[in-house]
Amino acid sequence: HAIKHYITKLVRGGFKVALCDQLSQPKPGTVVDRGVTQVFTPGTLTDESMLDTKTASYLLSLYPYEDKLGLVFGELLTAQLFATSLAVDAYRGLESELCRFFPDEIVVPDNKEAAPIVSHLKKQGFQVSVMPQHEQHDEVGIPVASAWLEKQFNPHTLTILQQQPLLSHTMQLMYYYLHRAQSASLSQFSSVQFYHPHDYLFLDSATQRNLEIVKNNQDGGRINTLLSVIDHAQTAMGSRTVRKWLTRP
């Protein structure tokens, strides 16, 4: 009866939780089959009792490809996807995007290009999950993410992904991670918002911190911030929208 309380504490503490249940009915003389039925990670929570409903919870899929970096931010609770790309060495630009979305978890591929980025993200205090290469394919080694993309998204979105292989790889990385951790959420996504970082005002971490836009300088909480002053939304979704307007004006 208290499982959600403990799962939330563990996940917020940086742990991943695998929930095992019995898969077959007990029978005399046989061993009951048991297996992992659900995986909880910081960026894949969808139960509102485990989330701060006034703050969006994002999972970031981050993929380095040649001289660029693909970013896809996914909010599972509302099935929203935001996609963009940066120069692979644009750490200031990456910092700005991270400040805009505050992802609870970042998924990166297990390759040499991602290694320095993983080190940088961990130093910044982000929860990073590395996706092994062999888990980015099905059992016979044939990618299945393409079938998901064709089923879930319209022809215009598919055309953009074909023209930008970087974002296509980044979307597929998110697919394989969610297929393992939260497969039920995959059928909810139906559109992608492609954007350019310059579409929004640049607010680096120092600016957001000094202006106390969404976090105060005392305890990192919401009290006495600009967000707390102007957020009079009647619903949690409204509060999330106000917060988005402030961090990405």
Buried (B, 14 or more C-beta within 10 A) or exposed (E): EEEEEEBBEEBEEEEBBEEEEEEEEEEEEEEEEEEEEBBBBBBBBBEEEBBEBBBBBBBBBBBBBEEBBBBBBBBBBEBBBBBBBBEBBBBEBBBBBBBBBBBBBBBBBBBEBBEEBBEBBEEBEBBBBEBEEEEBEEEEEEEBBBEBBEEBBEEEBBEBBEEBEBBBBBBBBBBBBBBBBBEEBBEEBEEBEBEEBEEBEEBEEEEBBEEBBBBBEEEEEBEEBBBEEEBEBEEBEEBBBBBBEBBBE
